C-alpha cells in the first residue's frame, strides 16, 4: 500500500523538530543502521529520530518515519490503534539462554499420548507452512486443516483449564522489558491494543495473568477461543478458526477483551466497528507476514515495527525494506514505548 501524505500547512499544528526525541533520556548509546549509510553501520551514534534504547535499530527511511509520526500526532490518540503479534513480539525470543516457548508450544495436555499426536501434526504441517513453493491459497487450506486437527486432539484428549494453568506455570515464556509500561501508556491514552495470534486466546490470557499480574482495559485478544464446561473440561472452540495466514482485522469479530476474563469490569468501550474507525496504526510483529495483520483495515497511516530476533545477517535487508523500524537481537520494548509516547502526545 502506498502512502499519500497531506501537505503540512504552517499554523495547523506545531511542526516536530528534526530531532523529535531529544527530550527523552537515552539509557545507552545505541547503534542505528540507516538505509544509505551502510558504510557506517558499525559507528555508534544517537539518532533521536529513531526510537532506540540501548538496542540495535534499523530504519529504512528516516524522513518517511518522521512524516508518519507527524500525521498520527496531528490526528491524535482517538484515531490510533495498536496491532501486535504475541509470540516473539510481545514475548522474548530467548529466555534464560534458551529459545522461549510460544503460547501454543508451551501447552502440555496432561495426556502424553495426545501431546505426541500434536507433535506429529507439527512435524508434518510445519514444513508445508514454510515451503515457498506452495501457492498461498493451497497453503491456507493446509493451515486450516492443521489447526482443526490440533483443536480436535485437544478436545478428544480431555484438555482441562487446569492443564493450561500448569503448562503456563512450568513454561519458559516471558514478556519483553517495557511491555507493561507500553500497555500502561496506551491504556492511559485510551488507545486500544489488539493482540493477534494464531494460537489460543485462553493460554495468552493465562500468560498475561501469571506473568503481568494485572489486567488492562484496552487490551483485546483476537485468537482461537475455547469453550469449557462447568468442570473446566474443553468442549469446543468458538467461532471461525484463526491460523497463521488469516490473523488480521477481518477476524476482529473474534476479539474479546482481556478484562472480561481477568475481572476488570471498567473496560474500554471500543466495539469492533469503532476500532475500525481508528485509521492510524502502530503495528508490531516479528515476521514479515505479520504486516498482513492490518489487512481489512482501510488505514490512513501505519508505522510498522519489526523484531528481528534471529538470523540477523540473512534477514536484515528484507526486514529493513518491509518495516519502518526494525529492532534486532531480541531487543526490549523500550524503544516502542518512546515511539508510542510520541504518537499519543498532542
Order of alpha helices (4+ residues) and beta strands (2+ residues): beta-beta-alpha-beta-beta-beta-alpha-alpha-alpha-alpha-beta-alpha-beta-beta-beta-alpha-alpha-beta-beta-alpha-beta-alpha
